[in-house]
Amino acid sequence: MKVSETELTGVLVLELDVYPDERGQFFEIFNDGRYQSLGLPTRFVQDNFSRSRKGVVRGLHYQQPRPQGKLVQVLRGRILDVAVDLRRSSAHFARWVGIELSSDRPTQLWVPPGFAHGFCALTDADVLYKCTDAYVASCDRALRWNDPDLAIRWPIESPVVSPKDDRAPFLRDVHDLLD
């Protein structure tokens, strides 16, 4: 597996080793020992699956005060996966990184606790993400997907967005972020 750092400390791109043959291909989605050797969490308490039509934007979601780390992978299709640093003490606070994930190239994005997460479906897409903490409704938070202060360059002009995500607050109006 090839591991690459992004410009945001802690956010990693994990390119999985793929073993193709005449029958198809094989790759490991998760290996406790390998992830542990990279210093990544190996205790995940919840797996989430999302199916999205082309043009859907989901996010930007996070939990506070019980932040979740997320290990994200596309099982079918392509997405632009986005992580936004919400750690006020970080030198990268309010910066974002976007990585294209595709089922054609088995790759994962590690989004650590303290980041908001969202994605845009570039095709119809099935997304699996492992979470380091369970979903807690009272901790559920979101930022506006098109917050001008974040200036995320979503690769679509008229995305399909849920009413909840479309009404989410702008980062400047959020006051309960932890350091």
Steps between C-alpha positions, in 0.01 A plus 500: 500500500624846411428772758512869406461799725281788388556867570280462810684335788346164580295456183647208306446339160538121510546330162419134552703217348292333228564147378338450159484177306284346227212457749489866608682656791558473874595762759479539876263774615626488857783322681533574872876445517577706192289796610639479853855514361403825325381649828137498387212393721410136473189514715205602290157482658273569206502443123287729284388452141376778274356466150486827306393600154735698279491866602418447869701692760491359854644693790682665649434280806672461834419414861563717802591430778551137393702540178531208263798392296391358163670258264325561167499280189294490180361157412336612174548817297699817569478779756686812600556439871555810714642550850489840677725566800282616792773495765522863615854445627617363164716704264263370230173599669220549243711363214377210291637227280314314226606160368335307219420147610399238245407135499736466201797579727435360849602792718391615844501839667568517873311798649606537865278618784475879497417526130173551316441255217299517180505379144366562152392203289671538161311192380239284670702384799498261795715616790608305808649668802616358827455727805699515823193601703132425464250747362346706780202712389558766768860545376409512130626819335539634147655795320356658189635312200546825304638720780682784318761521777600138432478548120489129421524448126223246449522360144130550426290809435157398631543225759219305663520581872281395791291772669703443820831558321361799312399667830816413694683793662803671359828438683507862626171431685620183676624554856518150652814367330755340727876554479 
